[in-house]
Amino acid sequence: MTAPYVTENIKNGISTIEFFHPAHNSLPGDILAKLAQTITEAGENEAVKVIVLKSGGDRTFCAGASFKELININDAETGKVFFSGFANVINAMRKCPKFIIGRIQGKTVGGGVGVASATDYCMATKFAAIKLSELNIGIGPFVVGPAVERKLGLSGMSQIAIDANSFYDAEWARQKGLYAKVYDSTEELDVAVQEFAENLCNYNPEAMKEMKKIMWSGTENWDELLAERAVISGRLVLSEFTKETLKRFK
C-alpha cells in the first residue's frame, strides 16, 4: 500500500500539485494541512505561473473527509480543528494569486467536491461523478457549501446536498458549471490539461492575478465564515446520530 503524500513538481512555469491517500484519496488532517501549505507556497513562488491540482490513482479524485479521523473525534474543539482543514485548503486556493486548474479523473465526494469547486477552471473525465454525502452521516456540507454554491448556484448545491445518497454524473456537473470540459478518458484529460496550462503560461501574470481577484470578489469574509461552519460540523459530529452512523464504517 502506497503511503499518503502531497507532492509538487514545477516545470516550465507550471506547478503540478498532487495528493494521494490509499483510502480512495480521503483526506486526513495532516494531508489537508500539507495541501494548503503547498498551494500557498506555489502562489508565492515567482517561478510558478499556473497551478494544476490533481490526485493520484485512477478512479477517485477525492473521497472527502477521513472516516478514520471522523470516528475518533470526541470533543468539539477537535472537531472544529478537523473541519478547519478543508476550510484552510479552500481559503488557500481562494487567496492564491495564480489560476488553479482542477484535473478531476474520477468520482469525488463531500469535501472533495469543495476542493474541485475551489479551482478556477476544472476539467474532468466522464467518470467524475459528484456526491455531497454529509447529511447521510448526520452532518452537512457546511464548510465546503460556500465553494460549491459559488460554482453550482444555490439550487444545484441544495439539490446534491439534500439528495445525499446519489451521485450526479460529470455531464450534470458540467451543465451546472463545475466542470468546464469533460473527456472520455484520463489520457485525453491529461493532454488537455497540459495544453491548457501551457497556454495560460503565455498570459500576463499581473492580468491573471487581477482577474482572479475579480472572480473571487465577495468572498473576503470566508476566513471567518468557513471557521464558523467548521464549528457547526465539529459540534454535529459529536451527536448520537452521527456517532451511531459512523460505527457502521469501522
Secondary structure by P-SEA (a helix, b strand, c coil): ccccbbbbbbcccbbbbbbbbcccccccaaaaaaaaaaaaaaaacccccbbbbbccccccccccccaaaaaacccaaaaaaaaaaaaaaaaaaaaccbbbbbbbcccccaaaaaaaaaccbbbbcccbbbbbcccccccccccaaaaaaaaccaaaaaaaaaaccccccaaaaaaacccccccccaaaaaaaaaaaaaaaaaccaaaaaaaaaaaaccccaaaaaaaaaaaaaaaaaacaaaaaaacccc
